[in-house]
Amino acid sequence: MGSAKRWKPRNLHKKLKQIRMNLGLSQGEMVRALGLTSRLVQKNISTYEQGEREPPLPVLLRYARLAGVSVETLIDDKLDLSMPRK
């Protein structure tokens, strides 16, 4: 294992925020919609949307399912997130 930084999706944080905004939810409501009230708080959502931290894979899966998109769509910078606005 080298000391090089690992590759990170550049647009993930924007896509996560877009999902929440398209659903018309606050950050706290997003925690509830993801079904993670026992594991996350509003601050977690904030750090994901600011690009300060990346959510764990199971959380990404829940975002994808909630938005009706594949996890690949979330992590591949070449793919646009297209979901209907509510």
C-alpha positions in Angstrom: 0.0 0.0 0.0 1.4 3.3 -1.0 1.0 6.7 0.6 -0.8 8.2 -2.4 -4.2 9.6 -1.8 -7.0 7.4 -3.0 -9.2 8.5 -5.9 -12.4 10.1 -4.9 -15.4 11.1 -7.0 -15.4 14.8 -7.6 -19.2 15.2 -8.0 -20.5 12.8 -5.3 -21.2 15.6 -2.8 -23.2 17.6 -5.4 -25.2 14.5 -6.4 -26.1 13.7 -2.7 -27.3 17.3 -2.2 -29.2 17.2 -5.5 -31.0 14.0 -4.3 -32.0 15.7 -1.1 -33.1 18.9 -2.8 -35.1 17.0 -5.5 -36.9 15.2 -2.7 -37.6 18.5 -1.0 -36.1 17.3 2.3 -34.1 19.1 5.0 -30.9 17.4 6.1 -32.7 16.0 9.2 -35.5 14.7 7.1 -33.0 13.1 4.8 -31.6 11.1 7.8 -35.1 9.8 8.5 -35.8 9.1 4.8 -32.7 7.0 4.6 -33.9 5.1 7.7 -30.7 5.8 9.6 -31.8 7.8 12.6 -29.9 5.4 14.9 -26.7 5.8 13.0 -26.6 9.3 11.5 -27.5 12.9 12.4 -28.0 16.1 10.4 -24.3 16.9 10.7 -23.3 13.7 8.8 -25.5 14.8 5.9 -23.9 18.2 5.9 -20.4 16.8 5.8 -21.3 14.6 2.9 -22.9 17.4 1.0 -19.9 19.8 1.6 -17.5 17.1 0.4 -15.8 17.0 3.8 -16.5 13.3 4.2 -17.8 10.5 2.1 -20.6 8.3 3.3 -20.0 4.6 3.9 -21.0 2.3 1.1 -24.2 1.1 2.8 -25.3 4.8 3.1 -24.6 5.3 -0.6 -26.7 2.3 -1.4 -29.6 3.8 0.6 -29.2 7.2 -1.2 -29.2 5.3 -4.6 -32.3 3.3 -3.7 -34.1 6.4 -2.4 -33.4 8.3 -5.6 -34.1 5.3 -7.9 -30.6 5.4 -9.4 -27.7 3.0 -9.4 -24.7 3.4 -7.0 -22.6 3.7 -10.2 -24.5 6.9 -11.1 -23.6 8.4 -7.8 -19.9 7.6 -7.9 -19.1 7.9 -11.6 -18.3 11.6 -12.4 -19.1 10.9 -16.1 -22.7 10.0 -15.3 -25.3 12.7 -14.7 -27.8 12.3 -11.9 -31.2 12.5 -13.6 -34.2 12.1 -11.3 -37.5 13.8 -11.5 -38.0 16.8 -9.2 -40.8 16.4 -6.7 
